[in-house]
Amino acid sequence: MRLFECGTLVPGCEWHTRADSDAEVVRRAVDHLRQTHGEETIRETMVENIKARIRDDAPQPAEQ
Ligand SMILES: [Zn+2]
């Protein structure tokens, strides 16, 4: 699994997401940034920032 924690990009935000692929993690993170942080336009640099912060995560069966 791949993990992205929004707090690495937006200090203080507790939101995080896990997915099988980086592409899915990025898609969910972009949705979150739009809806929660009011980022109406997600720039390429923002996507790069998200990708740079995605890391491997052990499977979490309880959350599936
Ligand atoms: Zn957030």
N, CA, C, O and the ligand as a Tripos MOL2 file, in Angstrom:
@<TRIPOS>MOLECULE
protein
  257   255    65     0     0
PROTEIN
NO_CHARGES

@<TRIPOS>ATOM
      1 N           0.8440   -1.2020    0.0000 N.3       1 MET1
      2 CA          0.0000    0.0000    0.0000 C.3       1 MET1
      3 C           0.8770    1.2490    0.0000 C.2       1 MET1
      4 O           2.0200    1.2410    0.4570 O.2       1 MET1
      5 N           0.3070    2.2990   -0.5210 N.am      2 ARG2
      6 CA          0.9890    3.5880   -0.5340 C.3       2 ARG2
      7 C           0.2030    4.5450    0.3570 C.2       2 ARG2
      8 O          -1.0270    4.5200    0.3910 O.2       2 ARG2
      9 N           0.9370    5.3840    1.0720 N.am      3 LEU3
     10 CA          0.3130    6.2540    2.0710 C.3       3 LEU3
     11 C           0.7020    7.7050    1.8240 C.2       3 LEU3
     12 O           1.8580    8.0210    1.5420 O.2       3 LEU3
     13 N          -0.2970    8.5810    1.9380 N.am      4 PHE4
     14 CA         -0.0270   10.0230    1.9120 C.3       4 PHE4
     15 C          -0.6900   10.6500    3.1240 C.2       4 PHE4
     16 O          -1.8810   10.4570    3.3680 O.2       4 PHE4
     17 N           0.0950   11.4020    3.8770 N.am      5 GLU5
     18 CA         -0.4290   12.1220    5.0310 C.3       5 GLU5
     19 C          -0.4400   13.6100    4.7010 C.2       5 GLU5
     20 O           0.5970   14.2020    4.4040 O.2       5 GLU5
     21 N          -1.6260   14.2010    4.7580 N.am      6 CYS6
     22 CA         -1.7570   15.6080    4.3820 C.3       6 CYS6
     23 C          -0.9220   16.5130    5.2910 C.2       6 CYS6
     24 O          -0.4680   17.5760    4.8690 O.2       6 CYS6
     25 N          -0.7250   16.0890    6.5300 N.am      7 GLY7
     26 CA          0.0490   16.8940    7.4660 C.3       7 GLY7
     27 C           1.4800   17.1570    7.0170 C.2       7 GLY7
     28 O           2.1190   18.0960    7.4900 O.2       7 GLY7
     29 N           1.9880   16.3220    6.0960 N.am      8 THR8
     30 CA          3.3310   16.5660    5.5680 C.3       8 THR8
     31 C           3.3300   17.7400    4.5950 C.2       8 THR8
     32 O           4.3800   18.3080    4.2930 O.2       8 THR8
     33 N           2.1360   18.1010    4.1050 N.am      9 LEU9
     34 CA          2.0070   19.1930    3.1330 C.3       9 LEU9
     35 C           1.3170   20.4060    3.7650 C.2       9 LEU9
     36 O           1.6940   21.5540    3.5280 O.2       9 LEU9
     37 N           0.3000   20.1170    4.5730 N.am     10 VAL10
     38 CA         -0.4480   21.1690    5.2610 C.3      10 VAL10
     39 C          -0.3050   20.9190    6.7610 C.2      10 VAL10
     40 O          -1.0120   20.0820    7.3230 O.2      10 VAL10
     41 N           0.6040   21.6390    7.4070 N.am     11 PRO11
     42 CA          0.8610   21.3900    8.8320 C.3      11 PRO11
     43 C          -0.4210   21.4330    9.6540 C.2      11 PRO11
     44 O          -1.2270   22.3540    9.5220 O.2      11 PRO11
     45 N          -0.5970   20.4250   10.5040 N.am     12 GLY12
     46 CA         -1.7530   20.3800   11.3900 C.3      12 GLY12
     47 C          -2.9190   19.5790   10.8550 C.2      12 GLY12
     48 O          -3.8290   19.2430   11.6130 O.2      12 GLY12
     49 N          -2.9190   19.2620    9.5650 N.am     13 CYS13
     50 CA         -4.0170   18.4800    9.0030 C.3      13 CYS13
     51 C          -3.8160   17.0100    9.3390 C.2      13 CYS13
     52 O          -2.7340   16.4590    9.1400 O.2      13 CYS13
     53 N          -4.8730   16.3800    9.8520 N.am     14 GLU14
     54 CA         -4.7840   14.9870   10.2900 C.3      14 GLU14
     55 C          -5.1730   13.9980    9.1920 C.2      14 GLU14
     56 O          -5.0450   12.7870    9.3750 O.2      14 GLU14
     57 N          -5.6480   14.5050    8.0540 N.am     15 TRP15
     58 CA         -6.1670   13.6330    7.0010 C.3      15 TRP15
     59 C          -5.0390   12.8190    6.3720 C.2      15 TRP15
     60 O          -3.9190   13.3030    6.2060 O.2      15 TRP15
     61 N          -5.3590   11.5760    6.0260 N.am     16 HIS16
     62 CA         -4.4000   10.7460    5.2970 C.3      16 HIS16
     63 C          -5.1780    9.7640    4.4380 C.2      16 HIS16
     64 O          -6.3670    9.5350    4.6600 O.2      16 HIS16
     65 N          -4.5030    9.1910    3.4630 N.am     17 THR17
     66 CA         -5.1680    8.2120    2.6090 C.3      17 THR17
     67 C          -4.1850    7.1240    2.2020 C.2      17 THR17
     68 O          -2.9780    7.3450    2.1140 O.2      17 THR17
     69 N          -4.7370    5.9560    1.9580 N.am     18 ARG18
     70 CA         -3.9330    4.8280    1.4830 C.3      18 ARG18
     71 C          -4.5780    4.2870    0.2240 C.2      18 ARG18
     72 O          -5.8020    4.2850    0.0930 O.2      18 ARG18
     73 N          -3.7440    3.8250   -0.7070 N.am     19 ALA19
     74 CA         -4.2610    3.1850   -1.9180 C.3      19 ALA19
     75 C          -3.1740    2.2810   -2.4830 C.2      19 ALA19
     76 O          -2.0160    2.3340   -2.0680 O.2      19 ALA19
     77 N          -3.5790    1.4440   -3.4480 N.am     20 ASP20
     78 CA         -2.6380    0.5000   -4.0410 C.3      20 ASP20
     79 C          -1.6370    1.1870   -4.9590 C.2      20 ASP20
     80 O          -0.4980    0.7390   -5.0930 O.2      20 ASP20
     81 N          -2.0670    2.2820   -5.5940 N.am     21 SER21
     82 CA         -1.2050    2.9390   -6.5680 C.3      21 SER21
     83 C          -1.0010    4.4080   -6.2160 C.2      21 SER21
     84 O          -1.8520    5.0300   -5.5790 O.2      21 SER21
     85 N           0.1310    4.9480   -6.6360 N.am     22 ASP22
     86 CA          0.3980    6.3670   -6.4480 C.3      22 ASP22
     87 C          -0.6760    7.2140   -7.1170 C.2      22 ASP22
     88 O          -1.0960    8.2390   -6.5810 O.2      22 ASP22
     89 N          -1.1190    6.7710   -8.3020 N.am     23 ALA23
     90 CA         -2.1080    7.5550   -9.0420 C.3      23 ALA23
     91 C          -3.3940    7.7230   -8.2400 C.2      23 ALA23
     92 O          -3.9920    8.7990   -8.2230 O.2      23 ALA23
     93 N          -3.8150    6.6430   -7.5740 N.am     24 GLU24
     94 CA         -5.0420    6.7140   -6.7800 C.3      24 GLU24
     95 C          -4.8330    7.5860   -5.5500 C.2      24 GLU24
     96 O          -5.7210    8.3530   -5.1750 O.2      24 GLU24
     97 N          -3.6680    7.4780   -4.9180 N.am     25 VAL25
     98 CA         -3.3710    8.3280   -3.7610 C.3      25 VAL25
     99 C          -3.4140    9.8010   -4.1770 C.2      25 VAL25
    100 O          -3.9950   10.6350   -3.4820 O.2      25 VAL25
    101 N          -2.7940   10.1090   -5.3180 N.am     26 VAL26
    102 CA         -2.7810   11.4950   -5.8010 C.3      26 VAL26
    103 C          -4.2040   11.9670   -6.0790 C.2      26 VAL26
    104 O          -4.5630   13.0900   -5.7250 O.2      26 VAL26
    105 N          -5.0200   11.1180   -6.7120 N.am     27 ARG27
    106 CA         -6.3950   11.5030   -7.0300 C.3      27 ARG27
    107 C          -7.1700   11.8560   -5.7590 C.2      27 ARG27
    108 O          -7.8760   12.8630   -5.7050 O.2      27 ARG27
    109 N          -7.0240   11.0060   -4.7390 N.am     28 ARG28
    110 CA         -7.7330   11.2540   -3.4780 C.3      28 ARG28
    111 C          -7.1980   12.4950   -2.7830 C.2      28 ARG28
    112 O          -7.9650   13.2740   -2.2160 O.2      28 ARG28
    113 N          -5.8900   12.6790   -2.8240 N.am     29 ALA29
    114 CA         -5.2830   13.8410   -2.1730 C.3      29 ALA29
    115 C          -5.7420   15.1360   -2.8390 C.2      29 ALA29
    116 O          -6.0090   16.1300   -2.1630 O.2      29 ALA29
    117 N          -5.8320   15.1170   -4.1750 N.am     30 VAL30
    118 CA         -6.3010   16.2970   -4.9050 C.3      30 VAL30
    119 C          -7.7440   16.6110   -4.5140 C.2      30 VAL30
    120 O          -8.0890   17.7720   -4.2900 O.2      30 VAL30
    121 N          -8.5920   15.5750   -4.4320 N.am     31 ASP31
    122 CA         -9.9760   15.7780   -3.9840 C.3      31 ASP31
    123 C         -10.0010   16.4260   -2.6030 C.2      31 ASP31
    124 O         -10.7560   17.3660   -2.3560 O.2      31 ASP31
    125 N          -9.1640   15.9090   -1.7130 N.am     32 HIS32
    126 CA         -9.1160   16.4240   -0.3380 C.3      32 HIS32
    127 C          -8.6630   17.8820   -0.3160 C.2      32 HIS32
    128 O          -9.2410   18.7000    0.4000 O.2      32 HIS32
    129 N          -7.6460   18.2050   -1.0830 N.am     33 LEU33
    130 CA         -7.1350   19.5810   -1.1050 C.3      33 LEU33
    131 C          -8.1950   20.5440   -1.6210 C.2      33 LEU33
    132 O          -8.3200   21.6670   -1.1340 O.2      33 LEU33
    133 N          -8.9660   20.0840   -2.6260 N.am     34 ARG34
    134 CA        -10.0390   20.9240   -3.1570 C.3      34 ARG34
    135 C         -11.1180   21.1470   -2.1160 C.2      34 ARG34
    136 O         -11.5370   22.2790   -1.8710 O.2      34 ARG34
    137 N         -11.5700   20.0460   -1.4990 N.am     35 GLN35
    138 CA        -12.7550   20.1060   -0.6420 C.3      35 GLN35
    139 C         -12.4450   20.6750    0.7390 C.2      35 GLN35
    140 O         -13.2580   21.4070    1.3030 O.2      35 GLN35
    141 N         -11.2840   20.3440    1.2830 N.am     36 THR36
    142 CA        -10.9770   20.7180    2.6670 C.3      36 THR36
    143 C         -10.1450   21.9960    2.7500 C.2      36 THR36
    144 O         -10.3290   22.8090    3.6560 O.2      36 THR36
    145 N          -9.2360   22.1640    1.8030 N.am     37 HIS37
    146 CA         -8.3130   23.2960    1.8950 C.3      37 HIS37
    147 C          -8.6000   24.3890    0.8620 C.2      37 HIS37
    148 O          -7.8600   25.3670    0.7580 O.2      37 HIS37
    149 N          -9.6910   24.2090    0.0970 N.am     38 GLY38
    150 CA        -10.1200   25.2570   -0.8140 C.3      38 GLY38
    151 C          -9.1780   25.5200   -1.9750 C.2      38 GLY38
    152 O          -9.1600   26.6160   -2.5360 O.2      38 GLY38
    153 N          -8.3840   24.4940   -2.3380 N.am     39 GLU39
    154 CA         -7.4820   24.6430   -3.4860 C.3      39 GLU39
    155 C          -8.2760   24.3910   -4.7670 C.2      39 GLU39
    156 O          -8.4450   23.2430   -5.1760 O.2      39 GLU39
    157 N          -8.7580   25.4500   -5.3930 N.am     40 GLU40
    158 CA         -9.5900   25.2610   -6.5770 C.3      40 GLU40
    159 C          -8.7810   24.8100   -7.7820 C.2      40 GLU40
    160 O          -9.2650   24.0470   -8.6180 O.2      40 GLU40
    161 N          -7.5570   25.2830   -7.8630 N.am     41 THR41
    162 CA         -6.6850   24.8890   -8.9670 C.3      41 THR41
    163 C          -5.4980   24.1210   -8.3990 C.2      41 THR41
    164 O          -4.7010   24.6530   -7.6260 O.2      41 THR41
    165 N          -5.4010   22.8460   -8.8040 N.am     42 ILE42
    166 CA         -4.2830   22.0230   -8.3510 C.3      42 ILE42
    167 C          -3.1870   22.1010   -9.4060 C.2      42 ILE42
    168 O          -3.3100   21.5300  -10.4900 O.2      42 ILE42
    169 N          -2.1320   22.8040   -9.0820 N.am     43 ARG43
    170 CA         -1.0400   22.9890  -10.0380 C.3      43 ARG43
    171 C          -0.1660   21.7370  -10.1200 C.2      43 ARG43
    172 O          -0.1720   20.8820   -9.2340 O.2      43 ARG43
    173 N           0.5840   21.6670  -11.2180 N.am     44 GLU44
    174 CA          1.5050   20.5340  -11.3990 C.3      44 GLU44
    175 C           2.5000   20.4460  -10.2390 C.2      44 GLU44
    176 O           2.8710   19.3550   -9.8080 O.2      44 GLU44
    177 N           2.9230   21.6070   -9.7420 N.am     45 THR45
    178 CA          3.8770   21.5950   -8.6220 C.3      45 THR45
    179 C           3.2440   20.9850   -7.3830 C.2      45 THR45
    180 O           3.9220   20.3300   -6.5910 O.2      45 THR45
    181 N           1.9230   21.2020   -7.2140 N.am     46 MET46
    182 CA          1.2310   20.6040   -6.0710 C.3      46 MET46
    183 C           1.2040   19.0870   -6.2090 C.2      46 MET46
    184 O           1.4280   18.3630   -5.2390 O.2      46 MET46
    185 N           0.9270   18.6100   -7.4250 N.am     47 VAL47
    186 CA          0.9290   17.1690   -7.6670 C.3      47 VAL47
    187 C           2.3200   16.5940   -7.3690 C.2      47 VAL47
    188 O           2.4430   15.5290   -6.7640 O.2      47 VAL47
    189 N           3.3550   17.3080   -7.7990 N.am     48 GLU48
    190 CA          4.7210   16.8470   -7.5280 C.3      48 GLU48
    191 C           4.9910   16.8080   -6.0260 C.2      48 GLU48
    192 O           5.6480   15.8950   -5.5270 O.2      48 GLU48
    193 N           4.4770   17.8100   -5.3120 N.am     49 ASN49
    194 CA          4.6390   17.8380   -3.8540 C.3      49 ASN49
    195 C           3.9560   16.6510   -3.1950 C.2      49 ASN49
    196 O           4.4820   16.0650   -2.2490 O.2      49 ASN49
    197 N           2.7740   16.3010   -3.7050 N.am     50 ILE50
    198 CA          2.0560   15.1390   -3.1700 C.3      50 ILE50
    199 C           2.8640   13.8740   -3.4400 C.2      50 ILE50
    200 O           3.1120   13.0790   -2.5340 O.2      50 ILE50
    201 N           3.2720   13.6970   -4.6970 N.am     51 LYS51
    202 CA          4.0150   12.4810   -5.0710 C.3      51 LYS51
    203 C           5.2750   12.3260   -4.2330 C.2      51 LYS51
    204 O           5.6300   11.2180   -3.8310 O.2      51 LYS51
    205 N           5.9510   13.4470   -3.9690 N.am     52 ALA52
    206 CA          7.2070   13.3960   -3.2170 C.3      52 ALA52
    207 C           6.9920   12.9370   -1.7740 C.2      52 ALA52
    208 O           7.9280   12.4920   -1.1100 O.2      52 ALA52
    209 N           5.7350   13.0490   -1.2910 N.am     53 ARG53
    210 CA          5.4370   12.7190    0.1040 C.3      53 ARG53
    211 C           4.7340   11.3740    0.2650 C.2      53 ARG53
    212 O           4.4620   10.9470    1.3870 O.2      53 ARG53
    213 N           4.4390   10.7080   -0.8450 N.am     54 ILE54
    214 CA          3.8270    9.3800   -0.7690 C.3      54 ILE54
    215 C           4.9070    8.3890   -0.3420 C.2      54 ILE54
    216 O           6.0250    8.3920   -0.8570 O.2      54 ILE54
    217 N           4.5320    7.5380    0.6210 N.am     55 ARG55
    218 CA          5.5120    6.5470    1.0600 C.3      55 ARG55
    219 C           4.8410    5.1870    1.2020 C.2      55 ARG55
    220 O           3.6150    5.0800    1.2360 O.2      55 ARG55
    221 N           5.6710    4.1490    1.2840 N.am     56 ASP56
    222 CA          5.1550    2.7990    1.4530 C.3      56 ASP56
    223 C           4.5380    2.6420    2.8360 C.2      56 ASP56
    224 O           5.0080    3.2210    3.8150 O.2      56 ASP56
    225 N           3.4950    1.8580    2.8930 N.am     57 ASP57
    226 CA          2.8210    1.6110    4.1500 C.3      57 ASP57
    227 C           2.4460    0.1340    4.2110 C.2      57 ASP57
    228 O           2.0670   -0.4660    3.2040 O.2      57 ASP57
    229 N           2.5550   -0.4360    5.3930 N.am     58 ALA58
    230 CA          2.1620   -1.8320    5.5600 C.3      58 ALA58
    231 C           0.6460   -1.9560    5.3820 C.2      58 ALA58
    232 O          -0.0930   -1.0110    5.6580 O.2      58 ALA58
    233 N           0.1910   -3.1120    4.9240 N.am     59 PRO59
    234 CA         -1.2580   -3.3180    4.7820 C.3      59 PRO59
    235 C          -1.9730   -3.0810    6.1090 C.2      59 PRO59
    236 O          -1.4550   -3.4170    7.1740 O.2      59 PRO59
    237 N          -3.1530   -2.5070    6.0310 N.am     60 GLN60
    238 CA         -3.9490   -2.2240    7.2220 C.3      60 GLN60
    239 C          -5.3090   -2.9210    7.0600 C.2      60 GLN60
    240 O          -6.2860   -2.2720    6.6880 O.2      60 GLN60
    241 N          -5.3850   -4.2230    7.3310 N.am     61 PRO61
    242 CA         -6.6270   -4.9680    7.0550 C.3      61 PRO61
    243 C          -7.8400   -4.3700    7.7380 C.2      61 PRO61
    244 O          -8.9470   -4.4450    7.2050 O.2      61 PRO61
    245 N          -7.6540   -3.7800    8.9050 N.am     62 ALA62
    246 CA         -8.8050   -3.2530    9.6460 C.3      62 ALA62
    247 C          -9.4640   -2.1030    8.9070 C.2      62 ALA62
    248 O         -10.6280   -1.7940    9.1620 O.2      62 ALA62
    249 N          -8.7460   -1.4670    8.0020 N.am     63 GLU63
    250 CA         -9.3090   -0.2990    7.3180 C.3      63 GLU63
    251 C          -9.8520   -0.6480    5.9370 C.2      63 GLU63
    252 O         -10.3650    0.2240    5.2350 O.2      63 GLU63
    253 N          -9.7450   -1.9040    5.5450 N.am     64 GLN64
    254 CA        -10.2220   -2.2630    4.2090 C.3      64 GLN64
    255 C         -11.7080   -2.4770    4.1770 C.2      64 GLN64
    256 O         -12.2640   -2.7840    3.1230 O.2      64 GLN64
    257 ZN         -5.5200   18.2160    4.5810 Zn       65 ZN65
@<TRIPOS>BOND
     1     1     2 1
     2     2     3 1
     3     3     4 2
     4     3     5 am
     5     5     6 1
     6     6     7 1
     7     7     8 2
     8     7     9 am
     9     9    10 1
    10    10    11 1
    11    11    12 2
    12    11    13 am
    13    13    14 1
    14    14    15 1
    15    15    16 2
    16    15    17 am
    17    17    18 1
    18    18    19 1
    19    19    20 2
    20    19    21 am
    21    21    22 1
    22    22    23 1
    23    23    24 2
    24    23    25 am
    25    25    26 1
    26    26    27 1
    27    27    28 2
    28    27    29 am
    29    29    30 1
    30    30    31 1
    31    31    32 2
    32    31    33 am
    33    33    34 1
    34    34    35 1
    35    35    36 2
    36    35    37 am
    37    37    38 1
    38    38    39 1
    39    39    40 2
    40    39    41 am
    41    41    42 1
    42    42    43 1
    43    43    44 2
    44    43    45 am
    45    45    46 1
    46    46    47 1
    47    47    48 2
    48    47    49 am
    49    49    50 1
    50    50    51 1
    51    51    52 2
    52    51    53 am
    53    53    54 1
    54    54    55 1
    55    55    56 2
    56    55    57 am
    57    57    58 1
    58    58    59 1
    59    59    60 2
    60    59    61 am
    61    61    62 1
    62    62    63 1
    63    63    64 2
    64    63    65 am
    65    65    66 1
    66    66    67 1
    67    67    68 2
    68    67    69 am
    69    69    70 1
    70    70    71 1
    71    71    72 2
    72    71    73 am
    73    73    74 1
    74    74    75 1
    75    75    76 2
    76    75    77 am
    77    77    78 1
    78    78    79 1
    79    79    80 2
    80    79    81 am
    81    81    82 1
    82    82    83 1
    83    83    84 2
    84    83    85 am
    85    85    86 1
    86    86    87 1
    87    87    88 2
    88    87    89 am
    89    89    90 1
    90    90    91 1
    91    91    92 2
    92    91    93 am
    93    93    94 1
    94    94    95 1
    95    95    96 2
    96    95    97 am
    97    97    98 1
    98    98    99 1
    99    99   100 2
   100    99   101 am
   101   101   102 1
   102   102   103 1
   103   103   104 2
   104   103   105 am
   105   105   106 1
   106   106   107 1
   107   107   108 2
   108   107   109 am
   109   109   110 1
   110   110   111 1
   111   111   112 2
   112   111   113 am
   113   113   114 1
   114   114   115 1
   115   115   116 2
   116   115   117 am
   117   117   118 1
   118   118   119 1
   119   119   120 2
   120   119   121 am
   121   121   122 1
   122   122   123 1
   123   123   124 2
   124   123   125 am
   125   125   126 1
   126   126   127 1
   127   127   128 2
   128   127   129 am
   129   129   130 1
   130   130   131 1
   131   131   132 2
   132   131   133 am
   133   133   134 1
   134   134   135 1
   135   135   136 2
   136   135   137 am
   137   137   138 1
   138   138   139 1
   139   139   140 2
   140   139   141 am
   141   141   142 1
   142   142   143 1
   143   143   144 2
   144   143   145 am
   145   145   146 1
   146   146   147 1
   147   147   148 2
   148   147   149 am
   149   149   150 1
   150   150   151 1
   151   151   152 2
   152   151   153 am
   153   153   154 1
   154   154   155 1
   155   155   156 2
   156   155   157 am
   157   157   158 1
   158   158   159 1
   159   159   160 2
   160   159   161 am
   161   161   162 1
   162   162   163 1
   163   163   164 2
   164   163   165 am
   165   165   166 1
   166   166   167 1
   167   167   168 2
   168   167   169 am
   169   169   170 1
   170   170   171 1
   171   171   172 2
   172   171   173 am
   173   173   174 1
   174   174   175 1
   175   175   176 2
   176   175   177 am
   177   177   178 1
   178   178   179 1
   179   179   180 2
   180   179   181 am
   181   181   182 1
   182   182   183 1
   183   183   184 2
   184   183   185 am
   185   185   186 1
   186   186   187 1
   187   187   188 2
   188   187   189 am
   189   189   190 1
   190   190   191 1
   191   191   192 2
   192   191   193 am
   193   193   194 1
   194   194   195 1
   195   195   196 2
   196   195   197 am
   197   197   198 1
   198   198   199 1
   199   199   200 2
   200   199   201 am
   201   201   202 1
   202   202   203 1
   203   203   204 2
   204   203   205 am
   205   205   206 1
   206   206   207 1
   207   207   208 2
   208   207   209 am
   209   209   210 1
   210   210   211 1
   211   211   212 2
   212   211   213 am
   213   213   214 1
   214   214   215 1
   215   215   216 2
   216   215   217 am
   217   217   218 1
   218   218   219 1
   219   219   220 2
   220   219   221 am
   221   221   222 1
   222   222   223 1
   223   223   224 2
   224   223   225 am
   225   225   226 1
   226   226   227 1
   227   227   228 2
   228   227   229 am
   229   229   230 1
   230   230   231 1
   231   231   232 2
   232   231   233 am
   233   233   234 1
   234   234   235 1
   235   235   236 2
   236   235   237 am
   237   237   238 1
   238   238   239 1
   239   239   240 2
   240   239   241 am
   241   241   242 1
   242   242   243 1
   243   243   244 2
   244   243   245 am
   245   245   246 1
   246   246   247 1
   247   247   248 2
   248   247   249 am
   249   249   250 1
   250   250   251 1
   251   251   252 2
   252   251   253 am
   253   253   254 1
   254   254   255 1
   255   255   256 2
@<TRIPOS>SUBSTRUCTURE
     1 MET1         2 RESIDUE 1 A MET
     2 ARG2         6 RESIDUE 1 A ARG
     3 LEU3        10 RESIDUE 1 A LEU
     4 PHE4        14 RESIDUE 1 A PHE
     5 GLU5        18 RESIDUE 1 A GLU
     6 CYS6        22 RESIDUE 1 A CYS
     7 GLY7        26 RESIDUE 1 A GLY
     8 THR8        30 RESIDUE 1 A THR
     9 LEU9        34 RESIDUE 1 A LEU
    10 VAL10       38 RESIDUE 1 A VAL
    11 PRO11       42 RESIDUE 1 A PRO
    12 GLY12       46 RESIDUE 1 A GLY
    13 CYS13       50 RESIDUE 1 A CYS
    14 GLU14       54 RESIDUE 1 A GLU
    15 TRP15       58 RESIDUE 1 A TRP
    16 HIS16       62 RESIDUE 1 A HIS
    17 THR17       66 RESIDUE 1 A THR
    18 ARG18       70 RESIDUE 1 A ARG
    19 ALA19       74 RESIDUE 1 A ALA
    20 ASP20       78 RESIDUE 1 A ASP
    21 SER21       82 RESIDUE 1 A SER
    22 ASP22       86 RESIDUE 1 A ASP
    23 ALA23       90 RESIDUE 1 A ALA
    24 GLU24       94 RESIDUE 1 A GLU
    25 VAL25       98 RESIDUE 1 A VAL
    26 VAL26      102 RESIDUE 1 A VAL
    27 ARG27      106 RESIDUE 1 A ARG
    28 ARG28      110 RESIDUE 1 A ARG
    29 ALA29      114 RESIDUE 1 A ALA
    30 VAL30      118 RESIDUE 1 A VAL
    31 ASP31      122 RESIDUE 1 A ASP
    32 HIS32      126 RESIDUE 1 A HIS
    33 LEU33      130 RESIDUE 1 A LEU
    34 ARG34      134 RESIDUE 1 A ARG
    35 GLN35      138 RESIDUE 1 A GLN
    36 THR36      142 RESIDUE 1 A THR
    37 HIS37      146 RESIDUE 1 A HIS
    38 GLY38      150 RESIDUE 1 A GLY
    39 GLU39      154 RESIDUE 1 A GLU
    40 GLU40      158 RESIDUE 1 A GLU
    41 THR41      162 RESIDUE 1 A THR
    42 ILE42      166 RESIDUE 1 A ILE
    43 ARG43      170 RESIDUE 1 A ARG
    44 GLU44      174 RESIDUE 1 A GLU
    45 THR45      178 RESIDUE 1 A THR
    46 MET46      182 RESIDUE 1 A MET
    47 VAL47      186 RESIDUE 1 A VAL
    48 GLU48      190 RESIDUE 1 A GLU
    49 ASN49      194 RESIDUE 1 A ASN
    50 ILE50      198 RESIDUE 1 A ILE
    51 LYS51      202 RESIDUE 1 A LYS
    52 ALA52      206 RESIDUE 1 A ALA
    53 ARG53      210 RESIDUE 1 A ARG
    54 ILE54      214 RESIDUE 1 A ILE
    55 ARG55      218 RESIDUE 1 A ARG
    56 ASP56      222 RESIDUE 1 A ASP
    57 ASP57      226 RESIDUE 1 A ASP
    58 ALA58      230 RESIDUE 1 A ALA
    59 PRO59      234 RESIDUE 1 A PRO
    60 GLN60      238 RESIDUE 1 A GLN
    61 PRO61      242 RESIDUE 1 A PRO
    62 ALA62      246 RESIDUE 1 A ALA
    63 GLU63      250 RESIDUE 1 A GLU
    64 GLN64      254 RESIDUE 1 A GLN
    65 ZN65       257 GROUP 0 **** ****
